Amino acid sequence: MKENDEELYIFSLMAEEALVVRLFNSENSPNWNQLANLSVS
């Protein structure tokens, strides 16, 4: 049980890091700019 929790925790960290990297890499894409504009207005 404990090992499964640890694997799940590591997986969630990796998934979160992957999401951040994906957002950072697509920072200059039109979709990202649209999203930013929606957030501001």
DSSP file (Angstrom, degrees, kcal/mol; ACC not computed):
  #  RESIDUE AA STRUCTURE BP1 BP2  ACC     N-H-->O    O-->H-N    N-H-->O    O-->H-N    TCO  KAPPA ALPHA  PHI   PSI    X-CA   Y-CA   Z-CA
    1    1 A M     >        0   0    0      0, 0.0     4,-1.8     0, 0.0     5,-0.1   0.000 360.0 360.0 360.0 -44.6    0.0    0.0    0.0
    2    2 A K  H  >  +     0   0    0      1,-0.2     4,-2.0     2,-0.2     5,-0.1   0.898 360.0  52.1 -65.4 -40.5    2.8    2.4    1.0
    3    3 A E  H  > S+     0   0    0      1,-0.2     4,-2.4     2,-0.2    -1,-0.2   0.891 107.4  52.8 -64.6 -38.4    4.7    1.7   -2.2
    4    4 A N  H  > S+     0   0    0      1,-0.2     4,-2.5     2,-0.2    -1,-0.2   0.900 107.8  51.0 -64.0 -40.0    1.7    2.4   -4.4
    5    5 A D  H  X S+     0   0    0     -4,-1.8     4,-2.3     2,-0.2    -1,-0.2   0.900 109.9  50.2 -63.1 -39.9    1.2    5.8   -2.7
    6    6 A E  H  X S+     0   0    0     -4,-2.0     4,-2.5     2,-0.2    -2,-0.2   0.912 110.9  48.6 -66.0 -41.8    4.8    6.6   -3.3
    7    7 A E  H  X S+     0   0    0     -4,-2.4     4,-2.7     1,-0.2    -2,-0.2   0.909 111.4  50.1 -63.4 -41.6    4.6    5.7   -7.0
    8    8 A L  H  X S+     0   0    0     -4,-2.5     4,-2.4     2,-0.2    -2,-0.2   0.897 110.5  50.2 -63.9 -40.0    1.4    7.8   -7.3
    9    9 A Y  H  X S+     0   0    0     -4,-2.3     4,-2.0     2,-0.2    -2,-0.2   0.925 112.3  46.3 -63.7 -45.5    3.1   10.8   -5.6
   10   10 A I  H  X S+     0   0    0     -4,-2.5     4,-2.5     1,-0.2    -2,-0.2   0.916 112.1  51.5 -63.6 -42.3    6.1   10.5   -8.0
   11   11 A F  H  X S+     0   0    0     -4,-2.7     4,-2.6     1,-0.2    -2,-0.2   0.904 108.8  50.6 -61.4 -41.4    3.8   10.2  -11.0
   12   12 A S  H  X S+     0   0    0     -4,-2.4     4,-2.3     2,-0.2    -1,-0.2   0.882 110.1  50.4 -65.5 -37.5    1.8   13.3  -10.0
   13   13 A L  H  X S+     0   0    0     -4,-2.0     4,-2.5     2,-0.2    -2,-0.2   0.927 112.1  47.2 -64.0 -43.9    5.0   15.3   -9.6
   14   14 A M  H  X S+     0   0    0     -4,-2.5     4,-2.5     1,-0.2    -2,-0.2   0.902 112.4  49.5 -64.3 -41.3    6.2   14.1  -13.1
   15   15 A A  H  X S+     0   0    0     -4,-2.6     4,-2.0     2,-0.2    -1,-0.2   0.900 111.8  48.5 -64.8 -40.8    2.8   14.9  -14.6
   16   16 A E  H  X S+     0   0    0     -4,-2.3     4,-2.2     2,-0.2    -2,-0.2   0.912 112.1  48.6 -65.6 -42.4    2.8   18.4  -13.0
   17   17 A E  H  X S+     0   0    0     -4,-2.5     4,-2.6     1,-0.2    -2,-0.2   0.903 110.2  51.9 -63.8 -41.1    6.3   19.1  -14.2
   18   18 A A  H  X S+     0   0    0     -4,-2.5     4,-2.4     1,-0.2    -1,-0.2   0.885 109.2  50.7 -63.0 -38.9    5.4   17.9  -17.7
   19   19 A L  H  X S+     0   0    0     -4,-2.0     4,-2.5     2,-0.2    -2,-0.2   0.925 110.9  47.9 -65.3 -44.4    2.4   20.3  -17.7
   20   20 A V  H  X S+     0   0    0     -4,-2.2     4,-2.6     2,-0.2    -2,-0.2   0.921 112.7  48.9 -61.7 -44.4    4.6   23.2  -16.7
   21   21 A V  H  X S+     0   0    0     -4,-2.6     4,-2.7     1,-0.2    -1,-0.2   0.908 110.7  50.9 -62.2 -41.8    7.1   22.4  -19.3
   22   22 A R  H  X S+     0   0    0     -4,-2.4     4,-1.6     2,-0.2    -2,-0.2   0.923 111.9  46.5 -63.4 -44.0    4.4   22.1  -22.0
   23   23 A L  H  < S+     0   0    0     -4,-2.5    -2,-0.2     1,-0.2    -1,-0.2   0.910 113.8  49.0 -63.1 -41.9    3.0   25.5  -21.0
   24   24 A F  H >< S+     0   0    0     -4,-2.6     3,-1.2     1,-0.2    -2,-0.2   0.902 111.2  49.1 -65.0 -41.4    6.4   27.1  -21.0
   25   25 A N  H 3< S+     0   0    0     -4,-2.7     3,-0.4     1,-0.3    -1,-0.2   0.795 114.3  45.2 -70.0 -27.7    7.3   25.6  -24.4
   26   26 A S  T >< S+     0   0    0     -4,-1.6     3,-1.7    -5,-0.2     6,-0.4   0.131  77.7 115.9-101.3  20.6    4.1   26.9  -25.9
   27   27 A E  T <  S+     0   0    0     -3,-1.2    -1,-0.2     1,-0.3    -2,-0.1   0.845  79.0  43.9 -59.6 -35.6    4.3   30.3  -24.4
   28   28 A N  T 3  S+     0   0    0     -3,-0.4    -1,-0.3    -4,-0.2    -2,-0.1   0.342  89.5 112.7 -94.3   7.0    4.6   32.1  -27.7
   29   29 A S  S <> S-     0   0    0     -3,-1.7     4,-2.0     1,-0.1     3,-0.3  -0.480  77.4-118.7 -80.0 152.4    1.9   30.1  -29.5
   30   30 A P  H  > S+     0   0    0      0, 0.0     4,-2.6     0, 0.0     5,-0.2   0.862 113.8  56.7 -56.4 -37.9   -1.4   31.8  -30.5
   31   31 A N  H  > S+     0   0    0      1,-0.2     4,-2.3     2,-0.2     5,-0.2   0.916 107.0  48.0 -62.1 -42.0   -3.4   29.5  -28.2
   32   32 A W  H  > S+     0   0    0     -6,-0.4     4,-2.5    -3,-0.3    -1,-0.2   0.914 111.7  50.1 -65.0 -41.8   -1.3   30.6  -25.2
   33   33 A N  H  X S+     0   0    0     -4,-2.0     4,-2.4     1,-0.2    -2,-0.2   0.892 110.1  50.6 -64.3 -38.8   -1.7   34.3  -26.2
   34   34 A Q  H  X S+     0   0    0     -4,-2.6     4,-2.3     2,-0.2    -1,-0.2   0.927 110.9  48.8 -62.3 -43.8   -5.5   33.9  -26.5
   35   35 A L  H  X S+     0   0    0     -4,-2.3     4,-2.0     1,-0.2    -2,-0.2   0.910 111.3  49.5 -63.0 -42.4   -5.7   32.2  -23.1
   36   36 A A  H  X S+     0   0    0     -4,-2.5     4,-1.9     1,-0.2    -1,-0.2   0.905 110.3  50.6 -63.4 -41.4   -3.6   35.0  -21.6
   37   37 A N  H  X S+     0   0    0     -4,-2.4     4,-2.2     1,-0.2    -1,-0.2   0.891 109.5  50.8 -64.9 -38.7   -5.9   37.7  -23.1
   38   38 A L  H  < S+     0   0    0     -4,-2.3    -1,-0.2     1,-0.2    -2,-0.2   0.890 109.7  50.9 -64.3 -38.3   -9.0   35.9  -21.8
   39   39 A S  H  < S+     0   0    0     -4,-2.0    -2,-0.2     1,-0.2    -1,-0.2   0.867 111.5  47.5 -68.1 -35.5   -7.5   35.8  -18.3
   40   40 A V  H  <        0   0    0     -4,-1.9    -2,-0.2     1,-0.2    -1,-0.2   0.924 360.0 360.0 -72.6 -45.0   -6.6   39.6  -18.4
   41   41 A S     <        0   0    0     -4,-2.2    -1,-0.2    -5,-0.2    -2,-0.2   0.464 360.0 360.0 -82.9 360.0  -10.0   40.8  -19.6
